[in-house]
Amino acid sequence: MTTKTNSTFQITSWDEKPIQEIEGAAKLTAAKVTQSYAGAIEGISSVEYLMSYTIQGTASFVGLERISGVVAGKTGTFVIIHSGTFAEGKARSAWSIVAGSGTGDLASLRGKGSYVAGHGEPAQVLFEYSFEPVG
């Protein structure tokens, strides 16, 4: 059975560095980010994003995020993979839990989600999940 829930996260640190910059072309960067979650997901996370900025100021990004915390009263960690964009002052990402990445009570966690985040405000997260038999 799939459960549909909501969470928020707040960025607690952001360290972004250029990988490649070419005048008049897209800029490539990497960012190491930490976040704190509240709601259906309670905990903390670390994310590594790779981003491509256009000269118009929009961006596309991919990332891997390890979340350590509690979902539905169960404790452990899991990894999600992101694919998103930044435009008009908002970051938007669709993501899914990497199968087999869960630990502890979250070893059988499966799911997907999305978020919308404006600069400096808590991100609004939609999260659909289930616990599947392991093995």
C-alpha positions as CSV (number, residue, x, y, z in Angstrom):
1,M,0.0,0.0,0.0
2,T,1.4,3.4,-1.0
3,T,1.1,6.3,1.5
4,K,1.0,9.9,0.1
5,T,2.5,12.5,2.5
6,N,4.0,15.9,2.8
7,S,7.3,17.1,4.3
8,T,9.4,20.2,4.3
9,F,13.2,20.6,4.3
10,Q,15.4,23.6,5.0
11,I,18.9,24.0,3.6
12,T,21.4,24.2,6.5
13,S,24.6,24.6,4.3
14,W,25.4,25.1,0.7
15,D,29.0,24.9,-0.7
16,E,29.0,25.3,-4.5
17,K,32.1,25.4,-6.7
18,P,32.6,25.8,-10.4
19,I,33.7,22.8,-12.4
20,Q,33.9,24.5,-15.8
21,E,33.2,28.0,-16.9
22,I,33.3,29.2,-20.6
23,E,32.4,32.8,-21.4
24,G,29.1,33.0,-23.2
25,A,28.3,29.3,-22.5
26,A,26.8,27.1,-19.8
27,K,28.6,27.0,-16.5
28,L,29.0,23.7,-14.7
29,T,29.1,23.5,-10.9
30,A,29.1,21.0,-8.1
31,A,27.4,21.7,-4.8
32,K,27.6,19.9,-1.4
33,V,24.4,20.6,0.6
34,T,23.0,19.7,4.0
35,Q,19.3,19.9,4.9
36,S,17.0,19.2,7.8
37,Y,13.6,17.5,7.2
38,A,10.3,17.9,9.1
39,G,6.9,16.2,8.6
40,A,6.6,12.7,7.0
41,I,10.4,12.6,6.8
42,E,12.1,13.6,10.1
43,G,15.9,13.9,9.9
44,I,18.9,15.3,8.2
45,S,20.5,14.8,4.8
46,S,23.6,15.4,2.7
47,V,23.2,16.0,-1.1
48,E,25.7,16.3,-3.9
49,Y,24.3,18.2,-6.9
50,L,25.9,18.7,-10.4
51,M,24.4,21.7,-12.1
52,S,24.5,23.3,-15.6
53,Y,23.6,27.0,-15.7
54,T,22.5,28.7,-18.9
55,I,23.6,32.2,-19.7
56,Q,19.9,33.2,-19.0
57,G,20.3,32.2,-15.4
58,T,18.2,29.0,-15.5
59,A,19.8,25.6,-14.5
60,S,19.3,21.9,-14.7
61,F,20.6,19.6,-12.0
62,V,21.0,16.0,-10.9
63,G,21.9,14.8,-7.5
64,L,22.2,12.0,-5.0
65,E,21.0,12.6,-1.4
66,R,21.4,10.3,1.7
67,I,18.7,10.9,4.2
68,S,19.1,9.8,7.8
69,G,16.0,9.8,9.9
70,V,12.5,8.5,10.6
71,V,9.7,7.6,8.2
72,A,6.4,6.2,9.6
73,G,8.1,5.6,13.0
74,K,10.9,3.6,11.4
75,T,14.6,4.7,11.7
76,G,17.4,4.3,9.2
77,T,18.9,5.8,6.1
78,F,18.0,5.8,2.3
79,V,19.3,7.4,-0.9
80,I,17.3,9.4,-3.4
81,I,18.3,10.4,-6.9
82,H,17.2,13.8,-8.2
83,S,16.5,15.4,-11.6
84,G,15.5,19.0,-11.5
85,T,15.5,22.5,-12.9
86,F,15.9,26.1,-11.5
87,A,13.9,28.8,-13.2
88,E,11.9,31.9,-12.2
89,G,13.4,31.8,-8.7
90,K,12.2,28.2,-7.9
91,A,14.0,24.9,-7.8
92,R,11.9,21.9,-8.8
93,S,13.0,18.3,-8.5
94,A,11.4,14.9,-9.2
95,W,13.2,12.1,-7.3
96,S,13.0,8.4,-6.4
97,I,14.4,6.2,-3.7
98,V,17.3,4.1,-5.0
99,A,16.2,0.5,-4.6
100,G,18.3,-1.4,-2.1
101,S,19.8,1.8,-0.5
102,G,17.8,1.6,2.7
103,T,19.4,0.7,6.1
104,G,17.9,-0.3,9.4
105,D,14.2,-0.2,9.7
106,L,14.1,1.6,6.3
107,A,15.8,-1.2,4.3
108,S,12.5,-2.1,2.6
109,L,11.5,1.6,1.9
110,R,10.4,2.3,-1.7
111,G,9.0,5.5,-3.2
112,K,9.3,8.7,-5.1
113,G,8.6,12.4,-4.6
114,S,9.1,15.9,-5.7
115,Y,9.8,19.3,-4.2
116,V,9.5,23.0,-5.0
117,A,11.8,25.5,-3.2
118,G,12.3,29.2,-3.4
119,H,15.4,30.9,-2.2
120,G,15.6,30.9,1.6
121,E,12.2,29.3,2.2
122,P,11.4,25.8,3.3
123,A,11.0,23.4,0.4
124,Q,7.6,21.8,0.0
125,V,8.0,18.1,-0.5
126,L,5.4,15.6,-1.8
127,F,6.4,12.0,-0.8
128,E,4.8,8.7,-1.8
129,Y,6.2,5.6,-0.2
130,S,5.6,2.0,0.7
131,F,7.5,-0.8,2.6
132,E,8.1,-3.8,0.3
133,P,9.2,-7.3,1.5
134,V,13.0,-7.6,1.5
135,G,14.6,-10.6,-0.3
